[in-house]
Amino acid sequence: MLRLKQLTLFLGDMSMLYIGLFIALYIRYLESPGYRFTELLAPMGVLFFAGAVVMFIVGLYDISRTKNSWNFYQKIILSAIVWLVLGIIYFYVKPNTTISPKTILLLTSFTGFGLLALWRFFYNKYISTTIWRVNVIFAGVTDEVKELIKIIREEPQRGYYVSGIIADAQTCSNIFPDIPCGSNISEINAQNNSHPANLIVMSPGLASNEDLLKELYKKLFQQVSVISLADFYEDVIKRIPPFTFSEGWFISNLREQEKKMYDRFKILIDYLAGILLGIFFAVTFPFIALAIKLNSKGPIFYCQYRIGRQGTPFKVCKYRTMKALSADGGAETQGPQYASNNDSRITKVGKFLRGSRLDEIPQFINILKGEMAIIGPRPERPEFVDQLTEKMPYYALRHVIKPGLTGWAQVHNAYYGDLGENLQKLEYDLYYIKNRGLVLDISISLRTINILARMIGR
């Protein structure tokens, strides 16, 4: 469903941009565009696709963040500005001898993205909440169900509506007094007959309820889908819920043998990316090194051991971003500790390096050595791994694949600094390990560019 919604948005966006181009040409020449429109179809198509990539980077294809708001429309304006700059560069490098599209580019940035903004408003307000809406009944109440209901109600643009909950009356009245509640689906539909369920989400606690299972079986003939809470949670939140954690679940879902071809292809991509990062490192090193030395006393690099694939320790070096408070140039005087928000140990230059993620660039060496990948779970320090494994026995599963320079957890949260946050990080990492592939890697790469551009790394 998510991919279908994103495809709908993409096709609508492309249509609006082409209509905007047509209108721009009409305004420019005050006559039917005719051959001019046909001549620009291909070059502008390239630019429009580049515009879609820009919109993906700024988050306009993230269904959870497409709610009508000033912040949302600011992203469209930003995309239009970046697209205009890309268009100027494109036609400067590859000029069109028949048409000089400078004015047309400017007009299209107004007409095309203006129509796109109207299309997105209409989609968010009507299509996502009506045509694409899925009415959901939750069978059972768990912490994960509460989290999902909260998200669905706060983000209606996701296209879900809570039709009811199968639970006892006291549970519903205490937690969800305004949501229809009953002991079976028929009771709920009777209370909410204007929004009959399209989807039933089954909690593990009710999976053995024979009466409910019989009713669900009948619903299959009425085009009502049934999905487990674990699968629905994963689809909506993009994490693996912790209640599924067990040896049996991991054996059934982490099918590493099926990803051999992808893993071999990824090695090539990692190696090429490592070379490019090495070139970037060589070019920028004199300036970054000088800034670090002028800003604070201490070494340019700070090195630590991290845990890699199969639990093997390896050494990583980063540009130093904190004050050198200990003999080894580190900032820890009382043993290993996580950095905190507004940490006073971070230098001014270090804040910039962390925000831009430039502090991680020296790890191109680890990528070329095969110890790290571009994308994967971020490697953690041995001391923290021991602590977290003691609290979370399945934490070691992060080490099934190579750690990465960026990852699925990192694009959802810049930093994880306590036990609860690291459990959530594990849920994201396991989601990546289970679902990793070219499409997800591209998504992570584009989201990482968004983080770099906004300087929100930590």
C-alpha positions in Angstrom: 0.0 0.0 0.0 2.9 2.4 0.9 4.5 2.0 -2.6 1.1 2.4 -4.3 0.6 5.7 -2.4 4.1 6.9 -3.3 3.5 6.0 -6.9 0.3 7.9 -6.9 2.1 10.9 -5.5 4.9 10.6 -8.1 2.5 10.3 -11.1 0.5 13.2 -9.8 3.6 15.3 -9.3 4.9 14.6 -12.8 1.5 15.4 -14.3 1.4 18.8 -12.5 4.9 19.7 -13.6 4.2 18.9 -17.2 1.0 20.9 -17.1 2.9 23.7 -15.4 5.4 23.5 -18.3 2.6 23.8 -20.9 1.1 26.8 -19.0 4.6 28.4 -18.7 5.1 28.1 -22.5 1.7 29.6 -23.2 2.4 32.5 -20.9 5.9 33.0 -22.5 4.7 33.0 -26.1 1.0 33.9 -25.7 0.0 31.1 -28.1 -0.4 27.4 -28.1 3.1 25.9 -27.2 2.9 23.3 -30.1 6.3 22.1 -31.1 8.0 24.0 -28.3 6.3 21.7 -25.7 7.2 18.6 -27.7 10.8 19.7 -28.0 11.2 20.2 -24.3 9.4 17.0 -23.3 12.7 14.9 -23.0 15.1 17.5 -21.4 12.4 18.7 -19.0 11.5 15.1 -18.2 15.1 14.6 -17.0 14.8 17.7 -14.8 11.4 16.8 -13.5 12.7 13.4 -12.4 15.6 15.2 -10.7 13.0 17.3 -9.0 11.2 14.2 -7.7 14.6 13.0 -6.3 15.0 16.4 -4.5 11.4 16.1 -3.2 12.2 12.6 -1.9 15.3 13.9 -0.1 13.4 16.7 1.6 10.8 14.2 2.8 7.8 14.9 0.4 7.4 11.2 -0.3 7.5 10.2 3.4 3.8 9.5 3.9 4.0 10.1 7.6 5.3 13.7 7.1 3.1 14.9 4.3 0.4 16.6 6.5 -0.8 19.9 5.2 1.1 22.5 7.1 3.3 25.5 6.5 6.4 23.4 7.1 5.2 21.0 4.4 4.7 23.7 1.8 8.1 25.2 2.8 9.6 21.9 1.5 7.8 22.3 -1.8 9.2 25.9 -2.1 12.7 24.6 -1.3 12.3 21.9 -3.9 11.3 24.4 -6.5 14.3 26.6 -5.8 16.7 23.7 -5.9 15.0 22.5 -9.1 15.4 25.9 -10.7 19.2 25.9 -9.9 19.5 22.4 -11.3 17.7 23.5 -14.4 20.0 26.4 -15.0 23.0 24.1 -14.5 21.6 21.5 -16.8 20.8 23.8 -19.7 24.2 25.6 -19.3 26.0 22.3 -19.6 23.7 21.0 -22.3 22.2 24.0 -24.1 19.2 23.7 -26.3 20.0 25.4 -29.6 16.4 26.1 -30.6 14.9 27.3 -27.3 16.7 29.3 -24.6 14.6 28.1 -21.6 15.8 30.6 -18.9 12.4 32.4 -18.7 10.6 29.1 -19.1 12.5 27.5 -16.2 11.5 30.4 -14.0 7.9 30.3 -15.0 7.7 26.5 -14.7 9.1 26.7 -11.1 6.0 28.9 -10.3 3.4 27.2 -12.4 4.6 23.6 -12.1 5.4 23.6 -8.4 2.3 25.8 -7.7 0.1 23.2 -9.3 2.0 20.5 -7.5 1.3 22.2 -4.1 -2.4 22.3 -5.0 -2.3 18.6 -6.0 -0.6 17.7 -2.7 -3.2 19.7 -0.7 -6.0 17.9 -2.5 -4.3 14.5 -2.0 -3.6 15.0 1.7 -7.1 16.4 2.4 -9.2 14.1 0.3 -7.6 11.2 -1.5 -5.4 9.8 1.3 -8.3 10.0 3.8 -11.1 8.7 1.5 -10.1 6.8 -1.6 -6.9 5.2 -0.1 -8.3 5.0 3.5 -8.3 1.7 5.2 -10.6 1.1 8.1 -8.9 -0.9 10.8 -10.2 -3.0 13.7 -7.6 -4.0 16.3 -8.2 -7.4 17.9 -6.6 -7.0 21.3 -4.9 -4.2 23.2 -1.1 -4.1 23.7 1.4 -1.3 24.0 2.1 -1.6 20.3 -1.6 -1.2 19.5 -1.7 2.0 21.7 1.3 3.3 19.8 -0.3 2.6 16.4 -3.6 4.1 17.3 -1.8 7.3 18.5 0.1 7.5 15.2 -3.0 6.8 13.0 -5.0 9.5 14.8 -2.2 12.1 14.7 -1.3 11.4 11.1 -4.5 10.8 9.1 -2.5 11.3 5.8 -1.2 7.8 6.3 -4.7 6.6 5.1 -5.8 4.6 8.1 -8.9 5.0 10.3 -9.5 3.1 13.6 -13.0 1.6 13.2 -12.9 -0.2 16.5 -11.2 -2.5 19.0 -12.0 -6.0 20.1 -11.5 -5.9 23.8 -13.4 -5.9 27.1 -15.5 -2.8 27.8 -13.4 -1.7 30.8 -10.2 -1.7 28.8 -11.8 0.4 26.1 -13.5 2.9 28.5 -10.3 3.4 30.4 -8.0 3.9 27.3 -10.1 4.6 24.2 -13.5 5.8 25.4 -14.3 7.4 22.0 -13.5 4.3 19.8 -16.2 1.7 19.2 -15.5 -1.4 21.3 -16.9 -4.9 21.4 -16.2 -8.6 21.9 -16.5 -9.3 18.2 -16.4 -7.7 14.8 -20.2 -7.6 14.3 -20.7 -5.6 17.5 -18.2 -3.0 16.4 -19.6 -2.7 12.9 -23.1 -2.2 14.4 -21.7 0.7 16.3 -19.7 2.1 13.4 -21.7 1.0 10.3 -20.5 4.0 8.3 -16.9 2.8 8.5 -16.9 -1.0 8.2 -13.5 -2.6 8.6 -11.3 -3.4 5.6 -8.5 -4.7 7.7 -8.3 -6.7 11.0 -5.1 -6.5 13.0 -4.6 -9.6 15.2 -2.7 -9.3 18.5 -0.8 -12.4 19.6 -3.0 -12.8 22.7 -6.2 -13.4 20.6 -4.6 -15.6 18.0 -6.0 -18.7 19.7 -9.5 -17.3 20.2 -11.6 -19.9 18.3 -14.8 -17.8 18.2 -12.9 -14.8 16.8 -11.0 -17.0 14.3 -14.3 -18.4 13.0 -15.7 -14.9 12.5 -12.4 -13.8 10.8 -12.7 -16.8 8.4 -16.1 -15.6 7.3 -14.8 -12.1 6.8 -12.3 -13.4 4.2 -15.3 -14.0 1.9 -16.3 -10.3 2.3 -12.9 -9.0 1.0 -11.7 -8.1 4.5 -8.0 -8.7 5.1 -6.4 -10.1 8.2 -2.9 -9.2 9.3 -0.8 -10.0 12.4 0.0 -7.1 14.7 3.7 -7.7 14.1 3.4 -7.3 10.3 1.1 -4.2 10.6 3.5 -2.6 13.1 6.4 -3.2 10.7 4.5 -1.8 7.7 3.4 1.4 9.5 6.4 2.2 11.8 9.2 0.5 9.9 10.6 -1.3 13.0 10.5 -4.8 14.2 8.3 -4.9 17.4 10.1 -6.4 20.4 7.3 -8.8 21.3 8.3 -10.9 18.2 11.9 -11.4 19.4 12.5 -15.1 19.6 14.9 -17.7 18.1 12.0 -19.0 15.9 11.1 -15.6 14.6 14.7 -14.8 13.6 15.2 -18.1 12.0 12.1 -17.7 9.9 12.6 -14.0 8.9 16.4 -13.3 8.7 17.0 -15.3 5.5 20.5 -14.4 4.8 21.1 -17.0 2.1 18.5 -15.3 -0.1 20.6 -12.1 -0.2 23.9 -13.5 -1.5 23.7 -11.7 -4.9 22.7 -8.4 -3.3 25.5 -8.7 -0.8 28.1 -9.3 -3.6 26.8 -6.3 -5.5 26.9 -4.2 -2.4 30.6 -5.0 -1.8 31.4 -3.4 -5.2 29.3 -0.3 -4.4 31.0 0.0 -1.0 34.4 -0.2 -2.6 33.6 2.5 -5.2 32.1 4.7 -2.5 35.1 4.2 -0.3 37.4 5.4 -3.1 35.2 8.5 -3.6 35.2 9.2 0.1 39.0 8.8 0.2 39.4 11.4 -2.5 37.0 13.7 -0.6 39.1 13.1 2.5 42.3 14.0 0.8 40.9 17.3 -0.6 39.2 18.4 2.7 41.7 17.1 5.2 44.0 20.2 5.3 41.1 22.6 6.0 39.3 20.4 8.6 42.6 19.5 10.4 43.5 23.2 10.6 40.1 24.1 12.0 40.3 21.4 14.7 43.8 22.5 15.8 42.9 26.2 15.9 39.7 25.5 17.8 41.1 23.4 20.6 44.2 21.6 21.9 44.5 17.9 21.2 45.0 15.4 18.3 43.2 15.8 15.0 41.8 12.2 15.1 40.3 10.2 17.9 40.3 6.4 17.6 38.2 3.8 19.3 37.5 0.1 19.0 34.0 -0.9 17.7 32.3 -4.2 17.3 31.9 -5.4 13.7 30.4 -8.3 11.8 30.3 -11.6 13.8 31.3 -9.6 16.9 34.8 -8.9 15.7 36.4 -5.8 17.2 38.0 -3.3 14.8 39.5 0.2 15.1 37.8 3.3 13.7 39.1 6.8 13.6 37.1 10.0 13.5 37.9 13.6 13.4 38.0 14.7 17.0 34.9 16.7 17.9 35.2 17.0 21.7 37.7 18.6 24.0 40.8 16.5 24.7 40.3 15.8 28.4 42.1 12.5 28.8 45.6 11.2 28.0 44.4 9.5 24.8 42.9 12.7 23.4 39.3 11.6 24.3 36.7 13.5 26.3 35.9 10.7 28.8 37.5 11.1 32.3 35.2 8.7 34.1 34.9 5.7 31.7 32.8 5.3 28.6 29.7 7.4 28.3 27.2 8.5 25.7 27.2 12.0 24.4 24.2 14.0 25.5 22.1 16.9 24.0 24.1 20.1 24.1 27.1 18.2 25.5 29.6 20.8 26.8 32.5 18.6 25.8 31.7 19.2 22.1 33.8 22.0 20.5 32.5 24.6 18.1 34.2 23.0 15.1 33.1 19.6 16.5 29.5 20.7 16.4 29.8 21.5 12.7 31.6 18.3 12.0 28.9 16.2 13.8 26.0 18.1 12.2 27.4 17.6 8.7 28.7 14.0 9.5 32.1 15.1 8.3 33.6 13.6 11.4 32.9 10.1 10.0 34.8 10.6 6.7 38.1 9.0 7.9 36.1 5.7 8.2 36.6 5.3 4.4 39.6 3.3 5.4 37.4 0.8 7.2 35.2 0.6 4.2 38.1 -0.2 1.9 39.4 -2.7 4.4 36.1 -4.5 4.3 35.3 -3.9 8.0 32.4 -1.5 7.3 29.8 -0.8 4.6 28.3 2.5 3.5 24.9 1.3 4.8 24.3 -0.9 7.8 23.8 -0.8 11.6 26.2 1.8 13.2 29.1 0.0 15.0 29.0 0.3 18.7 31.8 0.3 21.3 32.6 -3.0 23.1 31.7 -1.6 26.5 28.3 -0.5 25.4 27.7 -3.8 23.4 28.4 -5.8 26.6 25.9 -3.6 28.6 23.2 -3.7 25.9 23.6 -7.5 25.3 23.1 -8.1 29.0 19.8 -6.2 28.9 18.8 -7.3 25.4 19.9 -10.9 24.6 19.2 -10.5 20.9 21.3 -7.3 20.5 24.1 -9.4 19.0 22.0 -10.0 15.9 23.0 -6.5 14.7 26.4 -8.1 14.0 25.0 -10.5 11.4 26.0 -8.0 8.7 28.7 -5.4 8.4 28.2 -2.1 10.3 27.7 1.0 8.2 28.6 4.6 7.9 24.9 5.4 7.9 21.8 3.2 8.5 18.1 2.9 8.8 18.2 3.7 12.6 20.3 6.8 11.9 17.9 8.3 9.4 15.1 8.0 11.9 16.9 9.4 14.9 20.2 11.2 15.0 21.4 9.6 18.3 20.6 6.8 20.7 21.9 7.5 24.2 20.0 5.3 26.7 18.7 1.8 27.1 15.2 2.6 25.8 16.5 4.4 22.8 19.0 1.6 22.0 16.1 -0.9 22.1 14.4 1.2 19.5 17.6 1.4 17.5 17.8 -2.4 17.6 14.2 -2.6 16.2 15.2 -0.4 13.3 18.5 -2.3 12.7 16.6 -5.6 12.6 14.1 -4.1 10.2 17.0 -3.2 7.9 18.6 -6.6 8.2 15.4 -8.3 7.4 14.3 -6.1 4.5 17.7 -4.8 3.2 17.9 -4.5 -0.6 18.7 -1.9 -3.3 15.4 0.1 -2.9 15.9 0.4 0.9 19.5 1.4 0.4 18.6 4.1 -2.0 16.0 5.4 0.4 18.6 5.5 3.3 21.1 7.3 1.0 18.6 10.0 0.0 17.4 10.4 3.6 21.1 10.7 4.7 21.6 13.5 2.2 18.6 15.3 3.8 20.2 15.0 7.2 23.5 16.3 5.9 21.8 19.3 4.2 19.9 20.2 7.3 23.0 19.7 9.6 21.1 17.7 12.1 23.6 14.9 12.8 24.9 14.3 16.3 
